[in-house]
Amino acid sequence: MGIDCRYCPLHKKDAFVTMTREELEFMKKFKVGELSVDPGTTILMQGSNSPQLYTVLSGMGIRHRSLDNGERQVINFVFPGDFLGLQAGMLGEMGHSIDARTHMRMCVFNRSDFWTFFRSNPNRAFDITWLAAIEEHFLGETLATVGQRTALQAVSWAMLKFFERGMGLGMVTNNTMTLPFTQRDLADALGLSLVHTNKTLAKLRDQQLASWSDQVLQVNDLDKLADVAETERSKPTKRPLM
């Protein structure tokens, strides 16, 4: 049995904007069901024309772009509350794939209702635009990281971003959070070799700034980690929840 939008557990998280009763009722009508997938499942495939859009209720995954030679570029990481499939909804097909790294549960929306959604609720349409803008902003920062940050700066930046997302979602306890990605995922996101990524993580561990092993990330000093990454800590910004 699916979760009633009015009682969605994500509403209690600091990361998200509080929805009005009218918005909750509107989303309840827009939602057509829920989907659960196992780790390793491809939720949306590059080049596909998916009839559904999804909001992640629980679980984590990766977005990646595959090349003709078999190589891939991880372009982002999926957390609870993320809205999936917007690209296909607007452009007709996905420019990248989305794979589950854990068991994931998602709310399902029909893409065919998308334009009705825009017309019927301009405030919610603005929220979708905001999500697209923040995604563009993050990809710009990622590109700058891949192109200009050193390996130590880049890995520190990634650990910082993971941890900041985790804090907003209530995933951090005693300076630790579950991080179910692989070092290969991180290496492919930052344009580093697996060996270089492993050595860089060891440096952060030796400096007692951060450690990541057995799918657990521990960060001891976020401010120092931000200094190493040559960046500033993000100001808490509440995200719209679809």
C-alpha positions, -999 to +999 in steps of 0.1 A: +000+000+000+014+034-010+021+063+014-005+091+015+013+123+004+000+140+035+020+116+056+052+114+035+082+109+059+102+133+038+081+163+049+097+160+083+132+165+069+150+198+072+160+197+035+126+203+021+101+232+018+069+227+038+040+221+014+006+236+019-025+214+023-036+224-012-002+213-027-004+180-009-039+173-022-027+182-057+003+159-055-019+131-042-040+134-074-009+136-096+007+105-080-003+072-097+016+047-075+049+036-060+078+015-073+104-004-053+136-016-070+166-037-059+202-025-059+217-025-094+184-019-111+184+006-140+155+030-132+158+051-163+180+043-193+200+066-215+181+072-247+149+059-234+115+076-236+101+068-201+064+073-195+070+079-158+086+104-135+097+096-100+104+111-066+128+091-045+112+082-011+141+062+002+174+048-011+203+061-032+216+058-067+238+073-094+232+092-127+257+083-154+264+089-191+277+060-211+301+064-241+303+043-272+336+029-261+321+015-229+334+041-206+311+061-184+309+094-166+290+096-133+273+130-134+255+130-101+244+110-071+207+103-062+194+110-027+159+108-011+137+136-023+153+138-058+130+141-088+139+117-116+130+118-153+125+155-158+149+154-187+128+128-206+097+147-196+109+179-213+131+166-241+115+132-249+144+110-239+170+106-212+205+118-218+218+096-191+209+065-171+199+062-134+209+031-114+199+021-079+228+016-055+205+004-027+169-008-024+149+022-036+113+032-031+098+059-053+066+078-059+054+074-096+039+101-117+027+098-154+046+120-178+015+124-198+000+145-170+031+167-169+017+197-189-016+195-171+004+197-139+021+229-152-012+246-162-031+236-130-006+246-104+019+274-114+036+273-080+044+236-084+056+244-120+080+270-105+093+243-081+102+221-110+120+250-127+139+256-094+149+219-093+162+221-129+182+253-120+198+238-090+208+207-110+224+230-136+242+249-108+255+217-093+267+203-127+286+236-132+304+232-099+311+195-107+327+205-141+349+231-123+359+204-099+368+179-126+387+205-146+404+226-120+406+211-086+434+188-076+426+152-066+427+161-029+406+191-034+381+172-056+376+143-032+373+167-003+347+186-022+327+154-029+329+142+007+316+177+018+287+176-007+277+141+004+278+151+040+258+183+036+231+164+017+231+138+044+227+163+072+196+179+056+181+144+053+187+134+088+212+107+077+241+119+099+246+105+134+277+111+155+296+126+124+289+095+103+264+086+076+258+056+053+272+061+018+265+031-004+284+042-034+317+026-046+351+042-049+347+035-087+315+056-087+334+084-070+364+080-094+342+081-124+324+112-111+357+131-105+376+120-136+402+102-114+417+067-116+405+042-090+441+040-076+444+078-074+410+080-056+420+053-031+453+071-023+435+104-019+410+090+005+439+076+025+454+111+027+421+124+041+420+096+066+456+101+076+449+138+082+419+128+103+396+149+082+374+122+067+372+084+063+351+063+040+351+025+043+325-003+045+299+022+031+302+045+061+315+081+057+328+099+087+337+136+086+355+150+116+357+187+106+335+201+079+351+235+079+386+221+075+374+198+048+359+228+030+392+246+033+410+217+017+384+216-011+390+254-018+353+260-013+328+273+012+302+253+031+268+255+014+242+276+032+212+255+041+186+259+014+153+241+015+144+222-017+110+218-032+096+182-029+076+168-057 
